Amino acid sequence: MDSKTKRSLTPSELDALVRRALGTGVATSAELTDGFANAVWRLALEDGREVVLKLSPPPELEQLRYERNLLRTEAMVYGLAGPAGVPIPELLHAGFDDPVLGGDYLVLSALGGVSWNQVRPAEADRRALRRELGGHLARLNAITGDVYGYPHAGLTGDTWRTAFLAMTGAILADARRYDTPLPRPAAEIEAAIAANAGALDEVRTPCLVHFDVWPGNVFLTLDETPRIQAIIDHERAFWGDPLADFVTPTIFEELDETDEIVAGYREAGGVVEFTGSARTRLALYRLYLALIILAENGPRQYPEEEYASLRDRSAATVLRALDMLAAP
């Protein structure tokens, strides 16, 4: 999707950047347009390799508070997830505060598969893929840290409740700053979150959470039996409650205990419960994601015809989550 946060580079600028990073030039390039925030290119290099370049928005461009240093968060995840057995591309180079272009960038190995949102697997294959995805999420969530929240964005806390209130407070402040239309007043949303924050105290360990595992970020190999090749785009990751990672695979829906993703998660050693407190936390995380989608149009300025459906479904999610949080 087009976005004002995406930078354009000329072929000569792409070539110069890759030469600084990898010591070889660019033979051909193609911009990838599926993402929302960073500019992304698939490059064929003069030494025969194919890579993906991700370039952050200009440093001077205003963004949402949690979006500060997104690519530094992603680089951190690449250093942790691969050794834990999570399938990811290889991080070939990370450049921070590039002296020529400004901002950050990553160079990753290119994938040969196809993103899940571009295909429709047969029902049996879809169920198997969701089970496989659940196992990968369990392995990712088993990685633990020493602080909650977004360290690279300065939104952290010693407890999950403190961090999550900082995260939701920041996104509501962003919504106010950009005059984002919300389906309920920001103060009412903030009060609902605070009234239910006690459920967050059940989270006692900061676990690595991807928080963006929708089908466009899962690549498949389409052999006789489709398999997950890699999970990509880790830039929205934070340290917190593993339960939050069930939100994007079931976006605009509800999590059902019979979902294969739950079975795969448990098979891989992950723990997911469906208590009243867990459902409260899920409602809080769905609310938070919907607020992100609504607020991010402020700095990104999406084309109306492409964004309208996503905006409307996110607004409906806010209302459903608030109703759930208000229920006795």
C-alpha positions in Angstrom: 0.0 0.0 0.0 1.2 3.5 -0.8 2.3 5.5 2.3 4.0 8.8 2.9 6.5 7.0 5.1 8.0 5.1 2.2 11.1 6.6 0.7 12.0 6.5 -3.0 15.6 5.7 -4.1 17.0 6.0 -7.6 18.8 3.0 -9.1 22.2 4.7 -8.4 21.3 5.3 -4.8 20.3 1.7 -4.3 23.5 0.6 -5.9 25.6 2.8 -3.7 23.9 1.7 -0.6 24.3 -2.0 -1.3 27.9 -1.5 -2.3 28.6 0.1 1.1 26.7 -2.8 2.9 27.8 -5.9 0.9 30.7 -4.8 -1.4 28.8 -5.6 -4.6 26.5 -3.7 -6.9 22.9 -4.0 -8.0 22.0 -5.7 -11.3 18.2 -5.2 -11.2 15.7 -4.0 -8.6 12.0 -4.1 -8.0 10.1 -2.3 -5.3 7.8 -4.5 -3.2 4.6 -2.7 -2.3 2.8 -5.1 0.1 4.2 -3.5 3.2 2.8 -0.5 5.0 5.7 1.5 6.7 9.2 0.8 5.3 10.2 1.0 1.7 11.3 -2.5 0.5 13.1 -3.7 -2.6 14.0 -7.1 -4.0 17.4 -6.8 -5.6 19.4 -9.1 -7.9 23.1 -8.4 -7.1 26.1 -8.5 -9.5 27.6 -11.4 -7.5 24.5 -13.5 -8.3 22.7 -13.2 -4.9 19.1 -12.0 -4.5 18.4 -9.9 -1.4 15.7 -7.8 0.1 16.5 -4.2 1.3 14.3 -2.6 3.9 14.8 1.2 4.4 13.3 3.1 7.3 11.3 6.4 6.8 13.4 9.6 6.9 14.5 10.3 10.5 12.8 13.7 10.4 9.4 12.2 9.5 6.9 12.1 12.3 5.7 8.6 13.2 3.8 6.8 15.9 5.6 6.7 19.2 6.0 2.9 19.1 7.4 3.1 15.6 10.7 4.7 16.7 13.6 2.5 15.6 11.4 -0.2 14.1 14.3 -1.7 12.1 16.5 -1.9 15.2 13.7 -4.0 16.8 13.6 -6.2 13.7 17.4 -6.7 13.7 17.2 -7.7 17.4 14.5 -10.3 16.6 16.6 -11.8 13.8 19.5 -12.3 16.2 17.2 -14.2 18.6 14.6 -16.1 16.6 16.9 -18.0 14.2 18.8 -19.8 17.0 15.5 -20.6 18.7 14.4 -22.6 15.6 12.0 -20.0 14.1 12.2 -20.0 10.3 13.3 -16.5 9.2 15.3 -15.0 6.4 19.0 -14.4 7.0 20.0 -11.0 8.2 23.0 -10.1 5.9 23.6 -6.6 7.1 22.1 -4.0 9.5 23.0 -0.3 8.9 21.9 2.2 11.5 22.0 6.0 11.0 23.4 5.6 7.5 25.7 8.7 6.9 24.6 9.2 3.3 20.9 8.5 3.2 20.1 8.9 6.9 18.0 6.4 8.9 18.3 2.7 9.2 18.2 -0.2 6.8 18.4 -4.0 6.7 19.6 -6.4 4.0 18.0 -9.8 4.1 18.3 -13.0 2.1 15.5 -13.2 -0.4 12.9 -15.9 -0.1 11.9 -18.2 -2.9 8.4 -18.9 -1.6 5.1 -17.0 -1.8 3.3 -15.1 1.0 0.3 -17.0 2.4 -2.1 -14.2 1.5 -1.4 -14.8 -2.2 -2.6 -18.4 -2.2 -5.6 -20.4 -1.1 -4.4 -23.8 0.2 -6.8 -26.7 0.4 -8.6 -26.9 3.7 -6.5 -29.8 4.9 -3.3 -27.9 4.0 -4.6 -24.8 5.7 -5.2 -26.6 8.9 -1.8 -28.2 8.8 -0.2 -24.8 8.1 -2.0 -23.2 11.1 -0.8 -26.0 13.3 2.8 -25.5 12.0 2.5 -21.8 12.6 1.4 -22.4 16.2 4.5 -24.4 16.8 6.7 -21.6 15.4 5.0 -19.0 17.6 5.5 -21.2 20.7 9.3 -21.3 19.9 9.4 -17.5 19.4 7.4 -16.8 22.6 9.8 -19.0 24.5 12.5 -16.4 24.1 12.5 -14.2 27.2 13.9 -10.8 28.0 14.5 -8.6 31.1 12.0 -5.7 30.4 8.5 -5.4 29.1 7.4 -3.3 26.1 9.3 -1.7 23.3 12.9 -1.0 24.5 14.0 0.6 21.2 11.0 3.0 21.4 11.4 3.9 25.1 8.0 2.4 26.0 8.9 -0.1 28.7 8.0 -1.1 32.2 9.1 -3.4 35.0 5.7 -5.1 34.9 3.5 -6.0 31.9 0.7 -3.8 33.3 3.0 -0.8 33.4 4.4 -1.4 29.9 1.0 -2.1 28.3 -0.5 1.0 29.8 2.5 3.0 28.5 2.0 1.4 25.0 -1.8 2.1 24.9 -1.3 5.5 26.4 1.2 6.3 23.6 -1.1 5.1 20.8 -4.0 7.1 22.2 -1.8 10.2 22.4 -0.8 9.6 18.8 -4.5 9.4 17.9 -5.1 12.7 19.6 -2.1 14.3 17.9 -3.2 13.3 14.4 -6.9 13.9 15.2 -7.7 10.3 14.3 -11.4 9.6 14.2 -12.2 6.9 16.8 -15.5 5.1 17.3 -15.5 6.1 21.0 -13.7 9.1 22.8 -10.1 8.4 23.6 -10.8 9.1 27.3 -13.5 6.4 27.4 -11.1 3.9 25.7 -8.3 4.8 28.1 -10.7 4.3 31.1 -11.8 0.9 29.8 -8.2 -0.2 29.5 -7.3 1.0 33.0 -10.4 -0.7 34.5 -9.3 -4.1 33.1 -5.5 -3.7 33.6 -5.5 -6.0 36.6 -5.8 -9.0 34.2 -2.3 -8.1 32.9 -0.7 -8.9 36.3 -1.0 -12.6 35.5 1.9 -12.1 33.0 5.1 -12.6 35.0 7.7 -13.1 32.3 8.5 -10.8 29.3 8.3 -13.0 26.3 9.1 -12.1 22.7 5.9 -11.4 20.8 5.8 -10.8 17.0 2.4 -9.1 17.0 2.2 -9.0 13.2 1.7 -12.6 12.1 -1.0 -12.1 9.5 -0.8 -14.2 6.3 1.2 -11.6 4.3 4.1 -12.0 6.8 4.2 -15.8 6.5 6.0 -17.3 3.4 5.2 -20.7 2.1 6.9 -23.3 0.0 4.4 -24.7 -2.5 5.6 -28.2 -3.0 3.3 -31.2 -2.9 2.6 -30.3 0.7 2.8 -26.6 1.5 5.0 -25.7 4.4 6.0 -22.5 6.2 9.3 -21.3 4.7 9.7 -18.2 6.9 8.0 -15.6 9.1 9.0 -12.1 8.2 8.5 -8.4 9.3 9.4 -8.6 13.0 9.5 -4.8 13.4 6.4 -4.6 15.5 7.7 -7.1 18.1 7.7 -6.3 21.8 8.4 -8.1 25.1 5.2 -9.1 26.8 2.3 -11.6 26.9 2.6 -14.5 24.5 -1.2 -14.5 24.3 -1.0 -11.4 22.2 0.5 -13.4 19.3 -2.8 -15.0 18.7 -4.4 -11.7 17.7 -3.0 -11.1 14.3 -3.4 -14.7 13.0 -7.1 -14.3 13.9 -7.5 -10.6 13.1 -11.1 -9.3 13.0 -12.2 -12.7 14.4 -12.1 -14.5 17.7 -9.7 -17.2 18.9 -11.4 -20.6 19.1 -9.8 -23.3 21.3 -10.3 -25.8 18.5 -8.1 -23.7 16.1 -5.2 -25.7 14.8 -2.9 -22.9 15.8 -3.7 -23.6 19.4 -3.0 -27.3 19.0 0.4 -26.6 17.3 1.3 -24.1 20.0 0.6 -26.6 22.8 2.4 -29.4 20.9 5.6 -27.3 20.8 5.4 -26.7 24.6 3.5 -23.4 24.6 0.8 -22.7 27.2 -2.4 -21.1 26.2 -5.5 -21.0 28.4 -9.0 -19.8 27.9 -9.8 -18.4 31.3 -11.9 -15.3 31.9 -8.7 -13.4 32.5 -7.1 -14.6 29.3 -10.2 -13.5 27.3 -9.9 -10.1 28.9 -6.3 -9.8 27.9 -7.1 -10.9 24.4 -9.8 -8.2 24.2 -7.2 -5.6 25.4 -4.7 -6.8 22.7 -7.3 -6.7 19.9 -8.2 -3.2 21.0 -4.6 -2.1 21.0 -4.0 -3.5 17.5 -7.1 -1.9 16.1 -6.0 1.5 17.6 -2.7 1.1 15.9 -4.3 0.5 12.5 -6.5 3.6 13.0 -3.8 5.9 14.3 -1.2 5.0 11.7 -3.1 6.6 9.0 -2.1 9.9 10.5 1.6 9.9 9.5 1.2 7.5 6.6 -1.8 9.0 4.8 -3.0 5.9 3.0 -5.1 6.2 -0.2 -8.7 6.3 0.9 -10.0 3.6 -1.4 -7.3 1.1 -0.2 -7.6 2.0 3.5 -11.4 2.4 4.0 -12.2 -1.3 4.6 -9.3 -1.8 7.0 -10.3 1.4 8.9 -13.9 0.3 9.1 -13.1 -3.2 10.3 -10.7 -1.8 12.9 -13.3 0.6 14.2 -15.7 -2.3 14.6 -13.1 -4.2 16.5 -12.7 -1.3 18.9 -16.4 -1.4 19.6 -16.5 -5.2 20.1 -13.5 -5.1 22.4 -15.0 -2.3 24.5 -18.3 -4.3 24.8 -16.4 -7.3 25.9 -14.3 -5.4 28.5 -17.5 -3.8 29.8 -19.3 -7.1 30.2 -19.7 -8.4 33.8 
